[in-house]
Amino acid sequence: MLKQFIYFQAITAFVNCGLNIQKIYIMRLVHKPLHFIIALALVVTTSTFAQEKVSDTELTNFANAYTEIQMVNEKAQSEMVKVIENSGMEIQTFNMMYQASQNPNAQIPVKVSDEDNKLYDEVIVEIEKLQPVFQKEMEMAIADNNLSIERYQQVVSMLQTDQELQQKLQAKMQQ
């Protein structure tokens, strides 16, 4: 289904970590599915926190936060689809134009009308207005599960290389 290709990947937030202000990317509109966990995993942080072991409770909190973030992401996708549909623009046309806009070497196909270009610009503005709301919801999902954004990112980073931790998380996600 074409609607599955509309996703958020990056919104910036500034997080105070001790004396350092970090810029993190939570979500941005992209053309292919990315889970929030992957988006956060790609963030380069300047944090000097040591990567501590993840306790069972902390992993449970992480799993709960991740699940809530996925629900927010689904809601965001649904809202974005509504914005596109309400504009009168076809989802497929929007996706094609967005993909082309992300590739500097891509050429927008000739079949894109001036009206589609105008609608595309309007849709992007409306979607960008939604981003702060969803960003806040994702930050709250993390905080409500007794994790800081920095610690959430640390767990994501550990999950990339620790197969045992991955298995533990997968077991918790299946409960």
Secondary structure as GFF3:
##gff-version 3
##sequence-region A 1 175
A	DSSP	three_ten_helix	2	5	.	.	.	ID=ss1
A	DSSP	beta_strand	12	17	.	.	.	ID=ss2
A	DSSP	beta_strand	20	25	.	.	.	ID=ss3
A	DSSP	alpha_helix	36	41	.	.	.	ID=ss4
A	DSSP	alpha_helix	56	87	.	.	.	ID=ss5
A	DSSP	alpha_helix	91	102	.	.	.	ID=ss6
A	DSSP	alpha_helix	114	143	.	.	.	ID=ss7
A	DSSP	alpha_helix	149	161	.	.	.	ID=ss8
A	DSSP	alpha_helix	163	174	.	.	.	ID=ss9
###
